[in-house]
Amino acid sequence: MLLFCKVWFRVRFEGQDNVPAKGPVLLVANHASYLDPPLVGISAGRYVKFLAQAGLAKFAPLRWWLAAVGVTLIDRSAPSKDAMRLVSDRLRAGDAVGVFPEGTRSRDGAVADFRSGIEFLARRGKATVVPVGIDGASRALPKGALLPRPRRIVVRYGAPWTAEQVLADGGLQALRRCVAELARAPLAESRSSDDKHSASVTHAVADDESPAGRT
């Protein structure tokens, strides 16, 4: 996977030293492509766990690939609080967990509002929070595309945040701005407050459209 990314996408990784070598780490990244989980997984310097909706794995090769890059599949009908507890338990066990708090892939690369849950995970998991900006994945494999295009991708890891920084007044909004800056991406127009809290942050890929099933 790494060799393919280096050849096809001329991928570059920056700031990997910002990821603590041990202890609970919450990697918070923007989300615009199915490439995002493997890009984080191969560059973080430690095994990263993700959650995704089980509907993504209807296609057997994709199911195998998701398992290979550390994605745990959950039933869409499962209560979001159960998924949140699963993630927080992994953090409390000292794991690195990757989340995409926009909840779904961006269509234009802009970083949407972060959905609820980051504060809960930072508080309960006692985790170091590392912002991650993925620059170029939206051009290499945008939403709706079947095959990856040879576009340059840069994955940038920002300076670690403490749970207290995330939980401070305006902390979540500041974290979103930091991720957008790392991704060299604009901020999307804010959704209504009802929409922001309509889904869990823990979905590695919130929409359940398999690339093989798109037309």
Buried (B, 14 or more C-beta within 10 A) or exposed (E): EEEEBBEBBEBBBBBEEBBBEEEBBBBBBBBBBBBBBBBBBBBBBEEBBBBBBBBBBEBEEBBEBBEEBBBBBBEEEEEBEEBBBBBBEBBEEEBBBBBBBBBBBBEEBBBBBBBBBBBBBBBBBBBBBBBBBBBBBBBBBBBEBEEBEEBEBBBBBBEBBEBEEBBEEEBBEBBBBBBBBBBEBEBBEEBEEEEBEEBBBBBBBBBBBBBEEEE
